[in-house]
Every structure is written in C-alpha cells, then in structure tokens.
Amino acid sequence: MQDILKNVAATLGDQAKVIKINVDKNVELSNALRIKTLPTFILYKSGEMMWRQSGIQDGNALVTLLQQYS
C-alpha cells in the first residue's frame, strides 16, 4: 500500500494531505481511532471524519473519493 499511497499523494498534490501512521509506534493514537485492522483509511475534512474503510484499497478509487470531498 505504501507505493499506492505515494501515487495517490502525488496525483492529488495540494488538494489533500495523505498521512501514514505507524500503529506500533503510535499505540495511543491507534487506540483512540479504534484501528483494529490494517490498513485502515480514514478521511477527514475540517476535522470531521467523512469516510472510513479497512482493507486494501485501489489507488484510483482513493483518488476519486478524495476528489469528491476536496
């Protein structure tokens, strides 16, 4: 997924920020976000969660989804 996320970030440029969190190093954050399955994708806009999905995602689908909310 790392390469897919890099491509998504490059495609979106300044339209969105793609952040990867290491759940092993950020246990408190992963618990607060209730992340149980990896990967878990969460989309926030203006501090509000808009979308959440666990499991492998297609890069093109992620770009389309993010563009809908930008």
C-alpha positions as CSV (number, residue, x, y, z in Angstrom):
1,M,0.0,0.0,0.0
2,Q,2.9,2.4,0.5
3,D,3.5,2.8,-3.2
4,I,-0.2,3.3,-3.9
5,L,-0.3,6.0,-1.2
6,K,2.7,7.7,-2.7
7,N,0.9,7.7,-6.1
8,V,-2.3,9.0,-4.6
9,A,-0.5,11.8,-2.8
10,A,1.4,12.7,-6.0
11,T,-1.8,12.7,-8.0
12,L,-3.7,14.9,-5.5
13,G,-0.9,17.4,-4.9
14,D,-2.2,20.2,-2.7
15,Q,-5.8,19.0,-2.9
16,A,-5.3,16.6,0.1
17,K,-2.8,15.5,2.6
18,V,-2.0,11.8,2.8
19,I,-0.7,10.7,6.2
20,K,0.6,7.3,7.1
21,I,0.7,6.4,10.8
22,N,2.8,3.6,12.3
23,V,0.3,2.0,14.7
24,D,3.2,0.1,16.5
25,K,4.9,3.4,17.4
26,N,1.6,5.4,18.0
27,V,-0.4,2.9,20.1
28,E,-2.4,5.6,21.9
29,L,-3.5,7.2,18.6
30,S,-4.4,3.9,17.0
31,N,-6.5,3.0,20.1
32,A,-8.2,6.4,20.1
33,L,-9.1,5.9,16.4
34,R,-10.2,2.3,17.2
35,I,-7.9,0.9,14.5
36,K,-8.2,-2.9,14.6
37,T,-7.5,-3.9,11.0
38,L,-4.6,-2.8,8.8
39,P,-4.7,-1.0,6.6
40,T,-7.4,1.4,7.8
41,F,-8.1,4.5,5.8
42,I,-9.8,7.5,7.4
43,L,-10.8,10.6,5.5
44,Y,-11.2,13.9,7.5
45,K,-12.4,17.2,6.2
46,S,-12.3,20.2,8.5
47,G,-11.7,18.0,11.5
48,E,-14.7,15.8,10.8
49,M,-14.5,12.1,9.8
50,M,-16.2,11.8,6.4
51,W,-15.2,8.2,5.4
52,R,-13.6,5.2,6.9
53,Q,-12.7,1.8,5.4
54,S,-10.4,-1.1,6.4
55,G,-8.7,-3.4,3.9
56,I,-6.7,-2.9,0.8
57,Q,-8.0,-0.1,-1.5
58,D,-7.4,0.7,-5.1
59,G,-5.4,3.8,-5.7
60,N,-7.7,5.2,-8.4
61,A,-10.7,4.6,-6.1
62,L,-9.0,6.5,-3.3
63,V,-8.2,9.4,-5.7
64,T,-11.8,9.6,-6.9
65,L,-13.1,9.5,-3.3
66,L,-10.7,12.2,-2.1
67,Q,-11.5,14.4,-5.0
68,Q,-15.2,14.2,-4.1
69,Y,-14.5,15.7,-0.7
70,S,-12.0,18.4,-1.8
